[in-house]
Amino acid sequence: HCRGVTAQVEVPAWNGPNAAEAVRRLLAPAAPGAVVVGAIPFDTAEPAHLYVPAEFGWAEGTRARPAQAPPSSAAVRIPDGDSPGYRAAVAGAVRRIRAGELDKVVLARQLHVAADLPFDVDRLYSRLAADNPSAYTFRLDLPAAPDETPATLLGASPELVLGSEDGRVRSHPLAGSAPRRSDPAEDETVGAALLASAKDRDEHAHVVDDVGRVFRSYADHVAVPDSPALVRTPVIWHLGTMITGVLRQGLSPLELAYALHPTPAVCGWPTQAARAAIAGLEAMDRGFYAGLIGWTDAAGNGEWALTLRCGIVRDTVATLFAGAGIVAGSVPEAEHTETAVKFETFLNSLGVPQTGLADGDADQARVPA
């Protein structure tokens, strides 16, 4: 946990070497244990929000889920659960892929949740942490103009882009997914089918190959397992592969994080063609969504997770984000359903029941406000 801002990371142009040098200069004279925390946007050329907090400390994560007390709840509306525009974007991406312009692109959409009263950010963060004990749960107050309502980025990411400890680095990319089932036997069958799926394993291999390639440029003793493993979250199965190495002397983990980002897991492949497709097909500015969020210290220890399963809360409105990997065989309706499932991580912590968002049903519920 951290509070306040002692110093902001500022650079003339945002890239890995510049950010790493700016962080080094800030932390060199700082007290032992000082860290830089914050977020890096999807577009790494855009300004990051990185700073040295005035107060910083470690604490045990909470597993207690705050009660949803009726006196502090408010009615909410989800007016845009269905997204014809997203289906059209997926269809457009499939046409580009079949025309040979690219192999894969990750397309995202937004979901707006409007409440009658301001959301209780403290309670929402605690519920996200308790509901997703294996995730990288985060909360970050975003910079705001003097006349702008403050906003907070919150989420529970399943994916570690880079962890660093005493020179050892690791990345756990995820790609390929399937919705969980409430029946245990059905759920295990779904997981086994995902692990055996040629389409999903091929999608996953693109990500692993790219992360392994970047690791070999920055680290020695790189280990890349031959096969993925199943990773479970409360709402979705993923294929995941843990990649490890030893960072070369004189290099900063933050440089490696910038070099890795964005991976094909949130962008696509080839990268430049996927970026162009995202710019042409997505009807939003990703900002910090699908970026990196985390911390680093003067010794290079730190963790940077993908900013996924997240939303931005501003007063009475929460804007949620979710995406899906599009390949030649993708079906627009199925990809729309996948994003709806991914929204559930945040919606569950808001207290919104699962009521057919994938089918376009608007929902009203009582949530903590």
NUFIPA-395779 format. One record per residue: y, x, z of N, C-alpha, C, CB in turn. Coordinates in steps of 0.02 Angstrom, whole numbers, plus 50000, padded with zeros to 5 digits. Glycine has a CB too. Layout:
N
YXZYXZYXZYXZ/...
END
This chain:
369
499415004250000500005000050000500625004450000500004995250061/501155002049971501775005949969502375001249969501785010649908/502935003949992503555000149994504135004649974503674996950064/504635001649942505245005249926505155010449871505505008549987/505705013249849505705018249796506135024149817505965015249728/505825030049820506205036149836506495039249772505745041249871/506095039449720506315042449656505925039349599506225050149656/506265038449543505965035549483505795041149434506435030349451/505215040549400505045045249348505455043749286504275045049332/505825048649263506235047749203506105053549155506985047449221/506045051849091505915056949040506335055348978505155057249021/506485060348936506885059048876506495055148824507115065648846/505825056048822505395052348776504715051648810505335055848706/504425045648808503815044448845503205046748806503755037048863/502845051448836502195053648811501835057148869502265058348748/501215059248859500835062148913501125068548941500155063548889/501275073548901501555079748928502215078648965501655084848873/502665074648937503305073348970503215069849037503765069248924/502785064749038502665061049100502345065649152502215054949087/501865069749131501525074249178502015079249208500945077849144/502465081949167502945086849192503445083549239503315090149134/503665077449223504135073949267503815072349334504375067449233/503185070449333502825069049396502755075449436502135066049382/502585080949403502515087349438503155089349474502305092949390/503725088449439504375090349468504545085849527504935089849415/504375079549523504535075049578504105076449640504435067849557/503475078049629503015078849686503025085849716502325077049664/503245090849677503225097749702503595098649768503525102449650/504205095849776504555096849840504415091349891505295097249828/503995086549873503875080849917503435082749976503565075049878/503425078450026503005079550085502275079150065503175074350140/501835082650103501115082250089500885074950088500715086250140/500455073350041500205066550036500615061949993500145063750103/501185064349968501605060049925501245058549860502295063449911/501395052749832501085050549770501595047649723500525045549784/501405047249660501765043149611501325037149595501945047149546/501615031249595501235025149581501595021349525501165020749645/501255016449496501585012249447501155010449388502205015449424/501495008549333501145005949274501415009149210501204998349271/500965009849162501115012449096500975006749047500685018849078/501435005149002501334999448957500805000648905501984997648924/500604995248870500124995848815500385000748763499984989048783/501005000048745501325004648698501595010648738501905001148657/501255016348734501435022048776502095025248757500895027248771/502385023248701503055025748684503595021848720503165025348609/503415016148749503895012148788503935014948859503685004648789/504495013748895504575016548962504045014049011505265014748989/503775018649049503325016949103503735015249165502825022749118/503405012049213503725010549278503345014649330503715002749295/503545020949340503215025549385503725028149436502905031549346/503525028449498503995030449550503645033249611504435024549570/504025036949652503795039349717503995034049769504095046449735/503515030849802503695025749851503985028849915503095021449868/504425025049947504725027350010504205027350065505315022950029/503745022450063503205022050112502545021350074503305016050162/502045025050096501395024750063500855025850114501345029950005/500305022050109499755023050156499115019950129499915020150224/498555022250157497905019650138497675014650191497385025350130/497335009450169497075004450215496445001450187497604998950230/496024998850230495414995550208495594989150170494954993850268/495254987950114495374981850076495144975750114495024982150009/495474970050101495294963950135494734960350099495894959450143/494284957350137493754953150108493834945850132493064955750127/494334944750175494454938050200494874934150149494804938150269/494624928450127494974924350077495434919450113494474920650031/496094919850102496544915250136496374908050121497264916750116/496444903850171496304896750161496824893650115496294893050229/496624888450082497084884850037497354878950077496734882549970/497834880150120498084874950165498504869850127498494878050221/498344863350133498724858250097499474858450109498464851550117/499724859850170500454859750179500824864850136500614860950250/500484870250115500834875350077500584875650004500744882150110/500344869849979500094869549912500554865549867499394866649911/500494866549802500914863049755500524861249693501534867249737/500704855749662500384853849600500574858749545500574846649580/500094860349502500234864849446500034861549381499854871549455/500314864049327500154861549261499974867349216500744857449231/499474866349173499294871249123499354867749056498554874149134/499944867849026500064863948966499774866948902500794863048956/499584873348903499384876648841498704879948846499904881848821/498214876448877497544879248883497214880448815497114874748925/497374876148767497104876948700497604880848657496944870048668/497354885148614497804889248574497574889548501497854896448603/497774884648460497604884948388497864891248356497894878848351/498444893648379498724899848351498264905748362499394901248381/497924905948420497474911548433496874911248386497244911448506/496604905248376496044904548329496244906948259495794897248327/496854905048239497094907148173497174914748169497764903748157/497414917848224497484925048225496804928448220497844927348290/496304925848255495624928648250495364928148179495154925048299/495464922348148495244921548079495594926548033495374914348054/496244927648045496604932548005496344939548016497344932248022/496164941248077495894947848092495224948848058495824948748168/494804943648059494144944148026494234945447951493734937648038/494724942047921494844943247849495044950547837495394938547823/495474953247879495674960347871495084965047879496234962147921/494664963547928494084967847941493604967547882493724965748006/493464961647856493004960947800493284963947736492834953547788/493954964547733494274967747675494274975347681494994965247668/494024977847737493964985047746494574988447776493814988147682/495054984547803495664987547830495534990947897496194982247838/495054988447935494884991248001494204988748022495424989248055/493934991448077493274989548101493304984448158492894995648124/493814985148201493864980848260494584980548282493414983448317/494784974748307495444974048339495364969548399495964971248289/495724971148453495724967048513496354962648511495704971448577/496254956148509496804951348507496854947648573496724946448448/497454946848598497564943648663498004937448656497884948648712/497984933348707498424927448710498654926448782498054921148684/499154922148790499424920548855499214913548877500194921148854/499234912448942499144905748971499674904949025498414904849001/500054899549021500594898349069500384893249121501244896049033/500494894849183500364890349239501024888949273499834893349289/501224882649275501854880649305501734876749369502274876349256/502084878549423501994875349488502644871849509501794880549542/502574867249556503154863649582503544867849633502944857149614/503204872549665503504876949714503364884249696503244875349786/503754888949720503614896049705502924898149729504154900449737/502594902349690501944904849709502004909649768501604908449650/501524909449813501484914049870501124920349846501114910749932/501504925449829501214931549800500754935149849501774936249777/500944935249913500524938449963499834935249966500854938150032/499824928649968499194925049972498784925949908499314917549985/499124925749850498764926549787498444933449783499244925449729/498804938549803498524945349801497904945849846499054950549822/497954942949906497394943249953496784939549925497594940150021/496904933949892496344930249862496024934149804496574923349838/496444937349763496174941349709495724946949736496734944349667/495954950249789495564955749818494914953249847495984959349871/494934947549882494334944849914493844942149862494524939449964/494104939049809493664936149758493354941449713494064931349716/493654947349709493424952549663493354959249700493914953349603/492874959649747492834965549791492664972049754492314964349843/492384971649694492214977749658492744979749607491554976949622/493284975849602493794977049552494354981549579494094970349528/494764983949533495374987549550495924982349556495554993249496/496034979849617496524974549627497214977649635496344970249689/497704974849602498374977949602498924972749608498464982049539/499484975149633500094971249639500684976049630500134967349708/501124974349584501684978849570502304974649555501524983549511/502834975749594503474972449579503794975849519503954972749641/503964971949469504224974549407504984975349410504034970049348/505254980249373505984981049373506304974949342506184987349334/506884973049369507234967049345507984968449341507094960949390/508314965349293509034965749287509364962049345509274962849219/509994963649361510314960349419510324952749415511024962849424/510354949949355510384942649348509714939649331510884940849294/509164943649338508504941349319508084939849381508144946549275/507684934549378507244932849434506704938149440506924925849424/506594941049499506074946249507505384943649487506064948749579/504974948149462504304946449441503814951449469504254946249364/503194949249480502664953449507502064953249462502484951249579/501794959149446501184959849407500594960249455501214966149360/500114955749447499524955749490498894955149447499554949849541/498334957749473497714957049437497134960249473497784959849369/496544959549443495934962549470495544965349412495514957249510/495674971649395495384974749336494684977249349495824980449312/494224976149301493554978849308493474985949280493054974349275/494004988649248493904994549206494335000549227494044992949135/494005006049241494335012349257494415016549194493935016249312/495025018049176495155022449118495085029749138495845021149088/495355031449197495295038449220495335038849295495835042749188/494835042049324494845044049394494815051549398494275040749433/495175054549446495185061849452495145063749525495825064749420/494705068449540494635070849609494425078149607494135066549649/494855082549633494705089749636494495092549568494145091049687/494835090249516494705092849449494155089249411494535099849453/493755085249446493235081349413493545074849387492635079949461/493405073149325493695067149295493135062549271494165068949236/493285056049272492795051149251493155045249218492365048749311/492805041949173493055035849141492485031049134493385037449072/492625024649145492085019549142492285014049093491945016549213/492265015549027492475010548979491975004648975492535013648910/492264998748966491864992648957492014989748889492034987449014/491504987448854491584983848791490934980148777491774988648732/490994973948753490414969548747490364965348809489764973548734/490374958748803490384954448862490034947848848491094953248885/489874944448903489564937748899489724934048963488794938248888/489864927448960490024923649020489434923349069490254916649001/489584923649134489074922849186488844915549188489344924949255/488254914449216487984907749226487884906449300487314906949188/487954900249320487874898449391487144898749412488154891549404/486684897149367485964897549382485744904849379485554893249333/485454907549434485274914749436484804916849379484944916349502/484304912749363483844914649311484184914849243483254909749309/484594909749229484974909649166485454915549163485364903049159/485754917149220486234922649222485904929249204486564923049291/485314930549232484964936749217484754937049144484354937349262/484574931249116484394930949045484984932649001484124924049027/485574930049019486184931548981486334939048984486784927549008/486274941949044486394949149051485914953249009486344951149123/485284951549011484784955148972484914954548897484074952648987/485134948548875485284947548804485884951748783485414940048791/486384952248827486964956448812486754963748804487494955748867/486334966048849486114973048846485714974548783485694974748908/485384969348756484974970248696485354968648631484364965948700/485964966148637486334963848578486574969748535486944959648600/486354969848472486564975148426487314974948413486174974648360/487594968948406488304968148393488714970948451488484960748382/488534969148513488914971448571488814978848584488704967448633/488224981348572488104988548582488484992648531487354990148579/488544989948470488924993448419489664993648438488834990148350/489924987948462490624987648485490734992548542490814980448507/490254992748589490314997148646490295004548624489744995748696/489875006048575489805012948552490465015648524489255013448500/490855011448490491505013648464491945016248520491855007848426/491955012448576492375014348632492115020748664492395008648685/491475021148677491185027048709491285033248667490435025948723/491185032648602491275038448558491995040948561491095036548485/492485036348563493185038348564493365041548630493635032348550/493145038648686493285041548751492955048348757493045036848808/492335048948735491995055448737492345060648695491275054648712/492605058748637492975063348594493595066048630493175059948528/493975061548662494585063648696494405067948757494995057448719/493895066048793493675070048851493525077248830493055066948885/493195078148774492995084848752493595089148733492515084448694/494165085948719494775089648704495135091948766495235085448661/494975088948823495345090448885494885093048941495705084348909/494235092248935493785093848990493165097548966493575087349026/492855101049012492215104349000491655100549035492235111849023/491035102349018490445099349050490465091649044490395101549125/490665089248986490715082048975490015079048969491145080448912/489885073749006489245070249004489355063048982488895070449074/489005061048928489045054248902488345051448898489395054248831/488175046548940487505043648938487335040748869487445038148991/486695040748852486475038348787486515030748781485765040648774/486455027248837486435019948834486905016948886485725017348845/487195011048872487625007848922487215004448976488085002648888/487565002549029487264998649083487644992149091487265002649150/487334987349123487664980949136488134981549195487144975349149/488724978549187489224978249240489394970949251489874982549223/489334968549312489464961449325490114960549363488884958349363/490494955549343491074953249381490924945949400491744953749339/491334942849441491174935849461491124930949403491694933449508/491444932349345491444927449291491144930049226492144925149278/491024936549219490814939149154490384945449162491424940649111/489894946149116489514952249109489864956949061488784950749085/489814963549073490064968549027489534973849015490714971749054/489604977348959489244983648949489714989248969489004984448875/489464993949009489874999449033489515006149030490094998149104/489895011549019489615018349018490075022849058489535020948945/489795026449107490195031149147490185038049114489915031549219/490775040449095490855046949062491185051749112491265046348996/490925057849117491185062549167491325069349135490695063349226/491725073349170491875080149147492275083849200492255079949082/492455090049183492865094249227493495096049189492475100649250/494065094049214494705095149179494855102549173495275091549217/495085104649115495235111649104495845113849144495345113049031/495845120149164496395122949203497065122149166496255130449219/497575120449205498245119849177498405113149146498335125049126/497915108649143498035102049115498105096849170497465100049068/498515091849158498615086449206498185080449189499355084449208/497885077249240497515071049226497955065749193497225068349291/498605065849207499035060849176499085061949101499735061049208/499065068349080499045069649008498415066748976499085077248994/497855067549011497225064748986497255057148984496635067149030/497545054149036497605046849038498005044348977497935044449104/498555047648963498965045648905498575046748840499615049648904/498185052148836497805053548775497255048348764497495060548778/496975045848818496445040748813496715033948793496075040248879/497325032548813497595025848807498005024948743498035024248867/497925019248707497445013848722496765015348691497715007148697/496235014048728495565014948701495405009048654495035015448758/494875009748614494675004148571494504997748611494075006148529/494404998448677494234992648718494814987748723494024994748787/495434990148716496014985648719496434985848656496454987448779/496254990148609496644990648547496204989148486496944997648540/495704993348474495274992448416495144999148382495584987648367/494874998748320494685004748286494715003748211493995007048307/494995008448172495395014248193496035012248229495565018648131/496285016548271496825014648316497445012348280496995020548360/497685016148231498315014348197498255007748159498525019848150/497685006748127497585000448091497534994548140496945000748048/497214995748197497174990448248497854988848277496684992548304/498264994048289498944992848314499344988548265499314999548327/499274990048200499634986248149499394979048148499534989448080/498744977948156498484971148157498734967248219497724971248157/498754970648276499014967448337499744965448327498944972148397/500134969948300500854968548289500944962648241501204974648261/500494961948192500574956748143500264950048162500284958848080/499794950048209499414944048224499544941148294498694945348217/499724945348343499844942848411500544939848417499744948448462/500584934148448501234930748455501544932248523501154923248446/501544938648544501824940348609501934947848612501374938048667/502344949948661502434956948677501974958448737503184958648693/501504963048729501034964348783501364967248846500494969248759/501884971148837502204974148896501704978448934502504968848941/501624976948999501154980749041500434978149036501374980649112/500334972249005499654969848995499264974748950499644962748965/498634976148968498214980848931498494987848932498124978548859/498924989248981499154995948994498754999249049499904995949012/499055003849086498725007249141499115006049205498665014849127/498755005549260499075004849325498695009049376499104997349348/499075012549419498725016849466499175021749502498195020749430/498895027649520499265032449561499015039449546499185030749636/499425044349565499225051349561499595055349614499365054249490/499295060749638499635065049687499765071949657499215065649751/500055076249698500255082849673499655087149653500655086449726/499075085849682498475089749666498115087049604497995089649726/498365081649575498045078749516497515073649532497745084149476/497425071949596496955066549612497285059849596496755066949687/496885055049576497175048449562496685043949526497795049249521/496915037849514496525032849478496995028749434496135028149527/496775027549371497155023449324496685018349293497485027949269/496805012049310496395006549284496765002949229496215001649341/496384999649186496694995349135497004989249168496174993249082/497584987349145497924981449172497644975249140498694981949162/497054973049165496694967249139496604962049193496024969449110/496354956049172496244950349218496864949449261495604951449262/497414949049227498054949549263498534944049242498374956349252/499084943849279499624939149263500274941749292499464932149289/500824939049267501484940449293501744934149326501974943049237/501904934549390502144928849428502894929449438501784928249496/503254924349417503974924249426504164917249452504354925849358/504314916949517504524910649549503984905349542505184908249517/504094900149501503614894649494503174895149433503994888149493/503194900849398502804901549336502364907849341503274902049274/501734907049322501274912649315501054913049242500654911949363/501144918949211500944920049142500334924549143501514923149100/499764921849121499134925449122498994928349052498554920749144/498584933749051498414937148988497664938148984498794943948983/497394937548924496684939048912496584940448838496234933248934/496114944848823495984946748754495244947148739496314953248737/495074947848675494384948448654494344953148594494084941448636/493794956848589493694961448534493454957848472493204966948554/493814958548417493644955048355493324959948306494284951748324/492744958048279492384962048229492214957448171491744965248259/491864960148121491744956348060491374949848073491354960548011/490934949748122490544943648135490854938948186489874945648159/491464940148207491774935948259491914928848233492424939148283/491834924048278491964917048264492574914948306491334912448280/493104912248276493714910548314493584906348376494184906948269/493164901348372493044897048430492714901048486492604891148410/492244905348469491904909248521492374914148554491314913048490/492834917148516493314921848546493814918248589493674925848491/494004912148569494444908048611494104906448677494634901448574/493464904948674493084903548735493044909748780492384901048718/492944915648749492904921748789493554922948827492754927748745/494124921948795494754922948830494834917848886495354922548781/494604911648874494644906548926494234908648987494404899848900/493654911548976493234913849031493594919449070492554916449005/493924923849034494274929449067494874926949107494504934549015/495194921549086495734918649125495484916449194496044912749088/494834914849199494574911949261494644916549321493844910049252/494634923149309494724927749366495374926249403494724935149342/495914925349366496564923949397496594916649419497134925549348/496354912049377496384904949394495994903349457496134900749336/495414906549466495014905349526495414907049589494364909249523/495784912549586496174914649644496794910249654496384921949638/497024906949600497554902049607497304895549637497874900749539/496634894649636496344888449661496264883249608496764885749716/496344885149544496264880349489495524879949471496684882449427/495214874049474494504873449458494374874649384494234866749478/493754876249367493564877149297493484870249265492894881349291/493944868549220493944861749193494004861549117494524857849224/493674866249084493644865849011494244868648975493564858948992/494534873849002495104876948966494894879248897495384882849007/494264881248890494034883648825494044878048773493344886548831/494024871848796494024866148750494714863148743493534860948773/495214866348774495904864048764496134858848814495974861248697/495764857848870495974852848919496524855648963495384850548961/497084852048969497584853849018497304852149087498254850249005/497564855249139497284854349206497834853549256496834860149225/497704849549307498144849149364497724850149426498524842349367/497994853849473497614855349534498104856849590497144861349523/497834858249649498244860449706498104867749717498094856249771/498634871849717498544879049726499014881549779498654882749659/498874887549807499334890349856500004891949825499034896649887/500534889649856501194890849829501624894449880501524884349807/
END
